[in-house]
Amino acid sequence: MKTLIRVTEIWVPNKTRTHLEFFDGLYGELAEFKGTSESMRFAWDEGLPGKAWAARKPIILHRFENSYFLRTEAAHQAGLTAAIALPIFAGDYLQAVIVFFIGEDAENVGGIEIWSHQPGEENDIGMADGYYGSAESFEWTARHTRFRRGFGLPGTVWESGMPVIMDNLLSSKRTLRRDSDVRVGVSKGVGIPCSFNEQQVLVMTFLSALGTPIARRFEIWTPTEDGQALRFGVGDCDQVSDLGSLHAAARIAPWQGALGETWQKGVPAVRASLADEGSPAGAAAIASGLSSMVVVPVIQEGRFRAAVAWYF
């Protein structure tokens, strides 16, 4: 099964904090593009990672031609045509920039959205930008939709200040239909708060469709009350119907696997092979036939609040 996101890469500041350096990534079979990326670095406001660093907010680059993107030829050779960069801040301190690449494919359906609410606006949140692949009608609807606090996926994330997983989006009004009249729907969504100060509300949503999902499993892990471990919060999986029971007794220790590392460092993590994960979450994913994972930290007001993991 194809996934909407083809490549995920992580960039971190160097020791002098003058540039972003390559940290890690998931590239699948795109070894040449990985080689190109590993050799690069980006100054503040340079290239897509540097632009996200300077803007202090997520950026969607819909096409690479005639833009500030610095790897256009290599990306096109790899079949990649769009990218989304998400900077991770702890207060004013940049932890990392995670970049998601999407390939050109007529079958691509799903979306990655950025929602924004500015001080002084009405009490709702509206679309700032979004990528939807070939779902043009869905894109038009999304760009003309606003959510009140506590309503819809963006509004629920806004109200809670925490990541949210919704698995019933297929039955909502935001349903897609292709020209061939074959029904293709957004089946689930993951929302992540990414505001870096109280002056602006920013929410990033990942919409997973039936044909080209974002991932096969989503999980949210949060610190226990005593702060000694991470425990499972909520999740959704196309292989296991009750992740809550599966992870009921699971605890992730500091530095244990990708989840434990992300918790302690505040930096996203990837695992190209779950055999190297070494955590209860990784073992459970392997048992379900999953092989790799991405973990994104949620840091609000300088504090680690949760880790969002998805598996392929």
Residue frames relative to the residue before (quaternion, step in Angstrom):
aa qw qx qy qz dx dy dz
M 1.0000 0.0000 0.0000 0.0000 0.00 0.00 0.00
K 0.3787 -0.7133 0.5395 0.2384 3.57 -0.88 0.92
T 0.2376 -0.7378 0.6107 0.1621 3.52 -1.18 0.63
L 0.6144 -0.5758 0.3875 0.3752 3.56 -1.14 0.60
I 0.7293 0.3586 -0.2088 0.5440 3.58 0.97 -0.87
R 0.2289 -0.8082 0.5336 0.0981 3.58 -0.66 1.13
V 0.7948 0.0963 -0.0233 0.5988 3.59 1.07 -0.73
T 0.0514 -0.7575 0.6494 0.0416 3.55 -1.12 0.75
E 0.0451 0.8073 -0.5868 0.0428 3.59 -0.84 0.93
I 0.2677 -0.7660 0.5738 0.1109 3.55 -1.19 0.70
W 0.0997 -0.7808 0.6166 0.0132 3.54 -0.96 1.03
V 0.0842 -0.8042 0.5883 0.0126 3.58 -0.93 0.92
P 0.5792 -0.5826 0.4268 0.3780 3.61 -1.14 0.51
N 0.4645 -0.6425 0.5223 0.3141 3.56 -1.14 0.63
K 0.7456 -0.4303 0.2592 0.4379 3.59 -1.28 0.16
T 0.7260 0.4019 -0.2423 0.5027 3.59 1.06 -0.69
R 0.3772 -0.7659 0.4443 0.2715 3.58 1.36 0.01
T 0.4247 0.6833 -0.4794 0.3505 3.55 1.01 0.85
H 0.7941 0.1370 -0.0481 0.5903 3.58 1.20 -0.54
L 0.3962 -0.6470 0.5848 0.2871 3.49 -1.39 0.22
E 0.1549 -0.7875 0.5938 0.0571 3.54 -0.95 0.96
F 0.5910 -0.5649 0.4411 0.3701 3.55 -1.23 0.52
F 0.1664 -0.7994 0.5735 0.0669 3.56 -0.94 0.95
D 0.7511 -0.2587 0.2172 0.5672 3.60 0.77 -1.00
G 0.0306 0.8213 -0.5695 0.0121 3.57 -1.23 0.20
L 0.3137 -0.6832 0.6180 0.2300 3.52 -1.40 0.27
Y 0.0066 -0.8429 0.5354 -0.0530 3.58 -0.51 1.17
G 0.3724 -0.7324 0.5006 0.2727 3.59 1.19 -0.15
E 0.8035 -0.2365 0.2016 0.5078 3.54 -0.76 -1.07
L 0.5397 0.6484 -0.3885 0.3706 3.61 1.27 -0.01
A 0.0098 -0.8561 0.5158 -0.0290 3.56 0.71 1.14
E 0.6422 0.5304 -0.3412 0.4357 3.62 0.98 -0.74
F 0.6565 0.4886 -0.3211 0.4767 3.58 0.97 -0.79
K 0.6077 0.5392 -0.3497 0.4665 3.58 1.06 -0.67
G 0.6494 0.5231 -0.3170 0.4518 3.58 0.95 -0.86
T 0.6371 0.5174 -0.3217 0.4722 3.57 1.02 -0.78
S 0.6842 0.5025 -0.2865 0.4441 3.57 0.89 -0.95
E 0.6496 0.5534 -0.3233 0.4089 3.57 0.91 -0.90
S 0.7019 0.4817 -0.2672 0.4515 3.57 1.10 -0.64
M 0.6451 0.5610 -0.3083 0.4172 3.59 1.26 -0.19
R 0.0450 -0.7431 0.6618 0.0884 3.51 -1.42 0.18
F 0.2448 -0.7891 0.5556 0.0935 3.55 -1.15 0.65
A 0.3541 -0.7070 0.5732 0.2151 3.55 -0.96 0.91
W 0.6895 -0.4315 0.3689 0.4498 3.55 -1.33 0.15
D 0.8389 0.1095 -0.1352 0.5157 3.60 -0.85 1.06
E 0.5967 0.5495 -0.3710 0.4521 3.62 1.20 0.40
G 0.8209 0.1073 -0.1101 0.5500 3.56 -0.86 0.94
L 0.7170 -0.4446 0.2989 0.4460 3.59 -1.25 0.03
P 0.6657 0.4778 -0.3388 0.4624 3.68 0.79 -0.78
G 0.6745 0.4986 -0.2958 0.4571 3.59 0.96 -0.85
K 0.6183 0.5354 -0.3389 0.4649 3.58 1.08 -0.68
A 0.6580 0.4943 -0.3109 0.4754 3.60 0.96 -0.83
W 0.5988 0.5515 -0.3443 0.4677 3.59 1.08 -0.71
A 0.7128 0.4550 -0.2585 0.4670 3.58 0.82 -1.01
A 0.6956 0.4841 -0.2780 0.4523 3.60 0.96 -0.85
R 0.2457 -0.7957 0.5078 0.2206 3.58 1.20 -0.57
K 0.7074 0.3465 -0.2736 0.5519 3.57 1.05 0.75
P 0.6341 -0.5273 0.3834 0.4159 3.60 -1.18 0.35
I 0.1311 -0.7730 0.6181 0.0570 3.55 -1.18 0.70
I 0.1750 -0.7518 0.6274 0.1027 3.56 -1.04 0.88
L 0.1195 -0.7694 0.6257 0.0469 3.56 -0.78 1.07
H 0.2704 -0.8264 0.4764 0.1306 3.56 -0.20 1.31
R 0.7869 -0.0064 -0.0052 0.6170 3.58 1.16 -0.47
F 0.4692 -0.7217 0.4522 0.2334 3.55 -1.11 0.71
E 0.5749 0.6187 -0.3856 0.3716 3.59 1.09 -0.61
N 0.8576 0.0790 -0.0831 0.5014 3.56 -1.12 0.82
S 0.5533 0.5686 -0.4106 0.4494 3.57 1.01 0.83
Y 0.6676 -0.4916 0.3826 0.4078 3.54 -1.34 -0.14
F 0.4336 0.7028 -0.4612 0.3246 3.61 1.26 -0.02
L 0.2782 -0.8235 0.4831 0.1048 3.59 -0.78 1.04
R 0.7185 0.4019 -0.2534 0.5080 3.61 1.24 0.05
T 0.1421 0.8557 -0.4909 0.0812 3.57 1.15 0.63
E 0.6885 0.4802 -0.3020 0.4519 3.61 0.74 -0.98
A 0.6736 0.4889 -0.3007 0.4656 3.58 0.88 -0.91
A 0.6495 0.5176 -0.3207 0.4553 3.58 0.98 -0.79
H 0.6670 0.4947 -0.3060 0.4655 3.59 0.92 -0.85
Q 0.6283 0.5277 -0.3372 0.4617 3.58 1.02 -0.71
A 0.6905 0.4506 -0.2616 0.5018 3.55 1.18 -0.63
G 0.5177 -0.6628 0.4033 0.3606 3.60 1.28 -0.04
L 0.5008 0.6410 -0.4249 0.3971 3.57 1.22 0.48
T 0.0956 -0.8487 0.5202 0.0013 3.58 -0.82 0.94
A 0.7877 0.1506 -0.0913 0.5903 3.63 1.19 -0.25
A 0.0621 -0.8052 0.5894 0.0197 3.57 -1.20 0.49
I 0.1787 -0.7527 0.6272 0.0899 3.53 -1.26 0.58
A 0.1287 -0.7986 0.5859 0.0490 3.58 -0.83 1.01
L 0.0943 -0.7897 0.6060 0.0141 3.56 -0.90 1.01
P 0.2024 -0.7799 0.5780 0.1290 3.62 -0.49 1.11
I 0.2331 -0.7528 0.6032 0.1229 3.56 -1.07 0.81
F 0.0420 -0.8077 0.5876 -0.0240 3.57 -0.59 1.20
A 0.1597 -0.6999 0.6810 0.1445 3.52 -1.31 0.55
G 0.7662 -0.1205 0.0278 0.6306 3.55 0.11 1.30
D 0.7878 -0.2394 0.2094 0.5275 3.58 -0.75 -1.06
Y 0.5941 0.6094 -0.3342 0.4049 3.57 1.30 -0.18
L 0.3171 -0.7527 0.5457 0.1873 3.60 -0.60 1.12
Q 0.2655 -0.7701 0.5655 0.1290 3.55 -0.78 1.08
A 0.7594 -0.2238 0.2177 0.5708 3.57 0.88 -0.99
V 0.2343 -0.6965 0.6424 0.2174 3.51 -1.41 0.08
I 0.1353 -0.7745 0.6137 0.0716 3.57 -0.81 1.02
V 0.1443 -0.8040 0.5763 0.0257 3.57 -0.83 1.06
F 0.1595 -0.7734 0.6106 0.0590 3.55 -0.95 1.00
F 0.1621 -0.7926 0.5834 0.0711 3.60 -0.84 1.01
I 0.1661 -0.7720 0.6106 0.0593 3.54 -1.10 0.85
G 0.3388 -0.7633 0.5215 0.1749 3.57 -1.00 0.83
E 0.5592 -0.5886 0.4701 0.3462 3.53 -1.27 0.45
D 0.2501 0.7503 -0.5685 0.2264 3.56 -0.61 1.13
A 0.4515 -0.7044 0.4805 0.2629 3.57 -0.76 1.05
E 0.6586 0.5153 -0.3067 0.4546 3.59 1.22 -0.44
N 0.4682 0.6968 -0.4426 0.3152 3.60 1.23 -0.18
V 0.1462 0.7439 -0.6410 0.1199 3.55 -0.75 1.10
G 0.4961 0.5894 -0.4949 0.4019 3.54 -0.99 0.85
G 0.1783 -0.8226 0.5280 0.1131 3.57 -1.11 -0.21
I 0.1444 -0.7077 0.6779 0.1371 3.45 -1.43 0.32
E 0.0655 -0.8422 0.5337 -0.0404 3.55 -0.56 1.21
I 0.1933 -0.7239 0.6452 0.1497 3.52 -1.33 0.45
W 0.0993 -0.7933 0.6006 0.0095 3.57 -0.73 1.14
S 0.0765 -0.8265 0.5573 -0.0212 3.56 -0.95 0.89
H 0.0468 -0.7526 0.6559 0.0350 3.54 -1.21 0.71
Q 0.1934 -0.7939 0.5711 0.0789 3.57 -0.75 1.09
P 0.5891 -0.5617 0.4287 0.3920 3.62 -1.11 0.57
G 0.7662 0.3412 -0.2624 0.4772 3.55 -0.97 0.84
E 0.5786 0.5661 -0.3862 0.4423 3.59 1.23 -0.24
E 0.6578 -0.4629 0.3939 0.4447 3.53 -1.31 0.14
N 0.6081 -0.5985 0.3913 0.3448 3.55 -1.25 0.44
D 0.5740 0.5268 -0.4432 0.4434 3.55 0.59 1.17
I 0.3738 -0.7176 0.5527 0.1994 3.53 -1.31 0.33
G 0.1394 -0.8267 0.5444 0.0266 3.56 -0.85 0.99
M 0.6571 -0.5294 0.3842 0.3745 3.50 -1.35 0.34
A 0.2135 -0.7518 0.6117 0.1224 3.57 -0.97 0.94
D 0.7523 -0.2198 0.1556 0.6012 3.57 1.03 -0.80
G 0.0213 0.8128 -0.5820 0.0144 3.55 -1.22 0.35
Y 0.2300 -0.7258 0.6282 0.1601 3.53 -1.29 0.48
Y 0.0419 -0.8388 0.5416 -0.0354 3.59 -0.82 1.05
G 0.4796 -0.6714 0.4568 0.3325 3.61 1.14 0.19
S 0.8085 -0.2546 0.2036 0.4899 3.54 -0.90 -0.96
A 0.5279 0.6501 -0.4044 0.3676 3.62 1.25 0.03
E 0.0594 -0.8607 0.5054 0.0162 3.56 0.56 1.18
S 0.6619 0.5003 -0.3239 0.4547 3.61 0.91 -0.80
F 0.6343 0.5208 -0.3216 0.4724 3.55 1.05 -0.74
E 0.6216 0.5412 -0.3368 0.4552 3.58 1.03 -0.76
W 0.6424 0.5202 -0.3329 0.4538 3.60 0.90 -0.87
T 0.6604 0.5078 -0.3081 0.4593 3.58 0.93 -0.92
A 0.6634 0.5238 -0.3076 0.4371 3.58 0.89 -0.95
R 0.6933 0.4863 -0.2842 0.4496 3.57 0.93 -0.89
H 0.7198 0.3786 -0.2455 0.5275 3.60 1.24 -0.24
T 0.5744 0.5642 -0.3777 0.4572 3.56 1.22 0.52
R 0.0567 -0.7643 0.6412 0.0385 3.55 -1.12 0.76
F 0.2346 -0.7818 0.5672 0.1099 3.56 -1.12 0.74
R 0.4177 -0.6632 0.5643 0.2591 3.52 -1.09 0.80
R 0.6357 -0.5081 0.4060 0.4158 3.55 -1.24 0.42
G 0.8060 0.2508 -0.2095 0.4936 3.57 -0.82 1.03
F 0.6905 0.4362 -0.2773 0.5060 3.62 1.27 -0.07
G 0.8059 0.1908 -0.1715 0.5336 3.54 -1.05 0.83
L 0.6990 -0.4677 0.3270 0.4309 3.57 -1.27 0.14
P 0.6880 0.4646 -0.3193 0.4570 3.68 0.77 -0.86
G 0.6811 0.5001 -0.2905 0.4490 3.58 0.94 -0.89
T 0.6301 0.5279 -0.3327 0.4622 3.58 1.09 -0.66
V 0.6375 0.5042 -0.3198 0.4870 3.58 1.02 -0.81
W 0.6309 0.5470 -0.3226 0.4458 3.57 0.97 -0.89
E 0.6996 0.4764 -0.2793 0.4534 3.58 0.83 -0.97
S 0.7471 0.4213 -0.2281 0.4608 3.59 0.87 -0.93
G 0.2993 -0.7573 0.5201 0.2577 3.58 1.07 -0.69
M 0.6533 0.4783 -0.2848 0.5131 3.54 1.33 0.28
P 0.5848 -0.5515 0.4330 0.4078 3.60 -1.19 0.33
V 0.1428 -0.7888 0.5970 0.0311 3.55 -1.14 0.74
I 0.1550 -0.7459 0.6398 0.1010 3.56 -1.15 0.75
M 0.0420 -0.7751 0.6303 0.0126 3.57 -0.90 0.98
D 0.1656 -0.8275 0.5335 0.0571 3.56 -0.75 1.07
N 0.6586 0.5209 -0.3079 0.4473 3.61 1.22 0.15
L 0.3027 0.7930 -0.4906 0.1972 3.58 1.15 0.47
L 0.5500 0.6332 -0.3989 0.3709 3.59 1.15 -0.48
S 0.7191 0.4337 -0.2507 0.4816 3.56 1.07 -0.69
S 0.5318 0.6343 -0.4125 0.3804 3.59 1.25 0.01
K 0.6872 -0.4733 0.3530 0.4232 3.55 -1.32 0.00
R 0.6363 0.5167 -0.3368 0.4633 3.60 1.21 -0.40
T 0.2704 0.7592 -0.5296 0.2645 3.56 0.50 1.25
L 0.3314 -0.7781 0.5111 0.1534 3.54 -0.93 0.92
R 0.0448 -0.7573 0.6482 0.0664 3.52 -1.29 0.52
R 0.3253 -0.7394 0.5587 0.1880 3.52 -0.85 0.97
D 0.6816 -0.5031 0.3457 0.4035 3.55 -1.31 0.42
S 0.6469 0.5282 -0.3220 0.4459 3.59 1.12 -0.58
D 0.4554 -0.7047 0.4158 0.3509 3.57 1.40 0.01
V 0.4582 0.6256 -0.4857 0.4034 3.56 1.22 0.44
R 0.3841 -0.7571 0.4808 0.2192 3.57 -0.58 1.13
V 0.0146 0.7685 -0.6379 0.0474 3.54 -0.78 1.10
G 0.0280 -0.8518 0.5226 -0.0223 3.59 -0.41 1.13
V 0.4820 -0.5959 0.5468 0.3370 3.51 -1.30 0.39
S 0.2302 -0.8390 0.4838 0.0951 3.56 -0.37 1.23
K 0.8092 -0.0177 0.0321 0.5864 3.60 1.08 -0.60
G 0.1440 -0.7965 0.5826 0.0733 3.55 -1.22 0.41
V 0.1752 -0.7483 0.6318 0.1011 3.52 -1.24 0.62
G 0.1002 -0.8000 0.5906 0.0347 3.58 -0.82 1.02
I 0.1057 -0.7969 0.5945 0.0152 3.55 -0.94 0.96
P 0.3484 -0.7128 0.5563 0.2470 3.63 -0.80 0.88
C 0.0127 0.8160 -0.5770 0.0305 3.60 -0.88 0.87
S 0.2813 0.7440 -0.5417 0.2719 3.55 1.01 0.88
F 0.2538 -0.7935 0.5387 0.1258 3.56 -0.99 0.84
N 0.7759 0.0734 -0.0971 0.6190 3.58 1.29 0.01
E 0.6470 -0.5543 0.3690 0.3715 3.55 -1.28 0.19
Q 0.5587 0.6424 -0.3739 0.3679 3.58 1.26 -0.17
Q 0.8021 0.1403 -0.0614 0.5772 3.58 1.18 -0.40
V 0.2590 -0.7369 0.6036 0.1599 3.55 -1.08 0.79
L 0.0206 0.7882 -0.6133 0.0475 3.57 -0.80 1.04
V 0.0138 -0.7815 0.6231 -0.0276 3.54 -0.93 0.97
M 0.1663 -0.7686 0.6111 0.0898 3.56 -0.95 0.91
T 0.0863 -0.8089 0.5810 0.0240 3.58 -0.79 1.01
F 0.1938 -0.7484 0.6283 0.0872 3.53 -1.12 0.86
L 0.1281 -0.8139 0.5663 0.0216 3.58 -0.52 1.22
S 0.1823 -0.8237 0.5350 0.0445 3.53 -0.53 1.23
A 0.2045 -0.7982 0.5600 0.0862 3.58 -0.66 1.14
L 0.6766 -0.5200 0.3422 0.3934 3.53 -1.26 0.37
G 0.7521 0.4236 -0.2253 0.4520 3.58 0.85 -0.94
T 0.7895 0.0982 -0.0381 0.6047 3.57 1.05 -0.78
P 0.0723 -0.8406 0.5361 0.0251 3.60 0.34 1.22
I 0.5841 -0.5245 0.4682 0.4055 3.55 -1.29 0.27
A 0.7630 -0.1590 0.1512 0.6081 3.57 0.94 -0.95
R 0.5525 -0.6262 0.4438 0.3250 3.56 -1.31 0.14
R 0.7833 0.1063 -0.0745 0.6080 3.58 1.24 -0.38
F 0.0972 -0.7684 0.6309 0.0461 3.56 -1.08 0.84
E 0.0160 0.7957 -0.6050 0.0232 3.57 -1.04 0.79
I 0.1580 -0.7424 0.6399 0.1197 3.56 -1.24 0.58
W 0.0886 -0.7894 0.6074 0.0006 3.55 -0.82 1.11
T 0.0793 -0.8076 0.5844 0.0037 3.59 -0.92 0.92
P 0.5983 -0.5700 0.4070 0.3892 3.61 -1.16 0.47
T 0.5027 -0.6160 0.5131 0.3236 3.55 -1.18 0.63
E 0.6971 -0.4911 0.3168 0.4153 3.58 -1.24 0.35
D 0.7132 0.4205 -0.2637 0.4949 3.61 1.06 -0.66
G 0.4726 -0.7199 0.4116 0.2982 3.59 1.30 0.03
Q 0.5179 0.6774 -0.3924 0.3449 3.58 1.24 0.28
A 0.8008 0.0915 -0.0292 0.5912 3.60 1.21 -0.29
L 0.4148 -0.6364 0.5689 0.3151 3.51 -1.39 0.04
R 0.1033 -0.7780 0.6160 0.0674 3.53 -1.09 0.72
F 0.5937 -0.5844 0.4247 0.3546 3.54 -1.22 0.51
G 0.2419 -0.7662 0.5807 0.1313 3.54 -1.03 0.88
V 0.7475 -0.2374 0.2126 0.5828 3.57 0.36 -1.27
G 0.0337 0.8068 -0.5895 0.0202 3.55 -1.26 0.30
D 0.1643 -0.7542 0.6245 0.1189 3.52 -1.36 0.06
C 0.0206 0.8083 -0.5843 0.0689 3.57 -0.91 0.93
D 0.4135 -0.7111 0.5070 0.2574 3.56 -1.04 0.75
Q 0.6726 0.4751 -0.2920 0.4864 3.60 1.31 -0.04
V 0.7865 0.2137 -0.0834 0.5735 3.58 1.07 -0.81
S 0.3499 -0.7799 0.4837 0.1880 3.58 -0.64 1.11
D 0.7939 0.2311 -0.1108 0.5514 3.61 1.08 -0.64
L 0.1101 -0.8186 0.5628 0.0332 3.57 0.15 1.27
G 0.5596 0.6164 -0.3875 0.3959 3.59 1.13 -0.56
S 0.6832 0.4581 -0.2790 0.4956 3.58 0.94 -0.88
L 0.6255 0.5567 -0.3369 0.4304 3.57 1.01 -0.82
H 0.7954 0.3007 -0.1339 0.5089 3.59 0.92 -0.94
A 0.2846 0.8160 -0.4798 0.1515 3.62 1.26 0.14
A 0.7836 0.3114 -0.1620 0.5126 3.58 0.91 -0.86
A 0.4926 0.6934 -0.4191 0.3177 3.59 1.24 -0.12
R 0.0019 -0.7595 0.6505 -0.0063 3.54 -1.11 0.80
I 0.2401 -0.7569 0.5950 0.1243 3.55 -1.00 0.91
A 0.3011 -0.7702 0.5392 0.1594 3.58 -0.61 1.14
P 0.6511 -0.4863 0.3859 0.4367 3.61 -1.21 0.33
W 0.8415 0.1393 -0.1678 0.4942 3.55 -0.97 1.03
Q 0.5150 0.6438 -0.4309 0.3669 3.61 1.21 0.09
G 0.8486 -0.0483 -0.0087 0.5267 3.54 -0.53 1.18
A 0.7643 -0.3627 0.2658 0.4622 3.55 -1.32 -0.18
L 0.6431 0.5230 -0.3311 0.4509 3.60 0.99 -0.76
G 0.6840 0.4852 -0.2858 0.4637 3.58 0.89 -0.90
E 0.6383 0.5198 -0.3219 0.4677 3.58 1.07 -0.73
T 0.6506 0.5144 -0.3107 0.4642 3.56 0.95 -0.90
W 0.6213 0.5491 -0.3242 0.4553 3.57 1.01 -0.83
Q 0.7514 0.4214 -0.2280 0.4538 3.58 0.76 -1.00
K 0.7567 0.3909 -0.2032 0.4830 3.59 1.00 -0.80
G 0.3247 -0.7490 0.5120 0.2671 3.58 1.12 -0.56
V 0.5751 0.5603 -0.3585 0.4762 3.55 1.25 0.53
P 0.5263 -0.6265 0.4558 0.3505 3.64 -0.91 0.77
A 0.1377 -0.7798 0.6065 0.0717 3.54 -1.23 0.49
V 0.1247 -0.7575 0.6334 0.0972 3.55 -1.26 0.48
R 0.1211 -0.7411 0.6510 0.1108 3.51 -1.33 0.37
A 0.3092 -0.7546 0.5527 0.1718 3.56 -0.57 1.15
S 0.7734 0.1313 -0.0810 0.6148 3.56 1.21 -0.55
L 0.3764 -0.7408 0.5120 0.2177 3.57 -0.69 1.05
A 0.4857 0.6465 -0.4416 0.3888 3.58 1.25 -0.13
D 0.7020 0.4371 -0.2539 0.5017 3.56 1.24 -0.49
E 0.4674 0.7294 -0.4123 0.2821 3.60 1.27 -0.01
G 0.1257 -0.8600 0.4886 0.0762 3.59 0.93 -0.83
S 0.6268 0.4898 -0.3706 0.4796 3.60 0.94 0.82
P 0.6484 -0.5070 0.3761 0.4254 3.62 -1.20 0.31
A 0.6259 0.5374 -0.3428 0.4494 3.58 1.02 -0.73
G 0.6688 0.4985 -0.3004 0.4625 3.58 0.95 -0.85
A 0.6480 0.5206 -0.3190 0.4554 3.58 0.96 -0.84
A 0.6563 0.5046 -0.3090 0.4681 3.58 0.99 -0.82
A 0.6485 0.5143 -0.3199 0.4611 3.57 1.03 -0.77
I 0.6268 0.5288 -0.3355 0.4636 3.60 0.98 -0.80
A 0.6478 0.5324 -0.3134 0.4458 3.58 0.97 -0.86
S 0.6980 0.4355 -0.2607 0.5051 3.60 1.22 -0.49
G 0.6001 -0.6068 0.3450 0.3907 3.58 1.26 0.22
L 0.4910 0.6438 -0.4427 0.3854 3.59 1.22 0.34
S 0.2520 -0.8325 0.4862 0.0840 3.58 -1.02 0.70
S 0.8085 0.1236 -0.0614 0.5720 3.64 1.12 -0.43
M 0.1349 -0.8121 0.5661 0.0436 3.57 -1.22 0.38
V 0.1936 -0.7191 0.6537 0.1346 3.51 -1.42 0.39
V 0.0820 -0.7832 0.6150 0.0416 3.59 -1.03 0.81
V 0.0918 -0.7908 0.6051 0.0100 3.57 -0.85 1.06
P 0.3221 -0.7520 0.5348 0.2115 3.63 -0.74 0.96
V 0.2294 -0.7178 0.6363 0.1651 3.55 -1.23 0.58
I 0.0013 0.8013 -0.5938 0.0733 3.55 -0.49 1.27
Q 0.0020 0.8018 -0.5952 0.0529 3.56 -0.63 1.14
E 0.8383 0.0083 -0.0609 0.5417 3.57 -0.87 1.03
G 0.7186 -0.4779 0.2324 0.4485 3.54 1.00 0.91
R 0.6754 0.4780 -0.2865 0.4830 3.60 1.26 0.00
F 0.4745 -0.6423 0.5256 0.2934 3.54 -1.10 0.78
R 0.1368 -0.8195 0.5551 0.0403 3.56 -0.71 1.09
A 0.7979 -0.1216 0.1334 0.5751 3.60 0.99 -0.78
A 0.2480 -0.7106 0.6264 0.2029 3.50 -1.39 0.18
V 0.1929 -0.7592 0.6139 0.0976 3.56 -0.93 0.98
A 0.0559 -0.8086 0.5857 -0.0082 3.57 -0.68 1.11
W 0.0145 0.7704 -0.6356 -0.0486 3.54 -1.13 0.62
Y 0.2842 -0.7874 0.5433 0.0643 3.50 -1.15 0.86
F 0.2162 -0.7633 0.5991 0.1080 3.54 -1.21 0.69
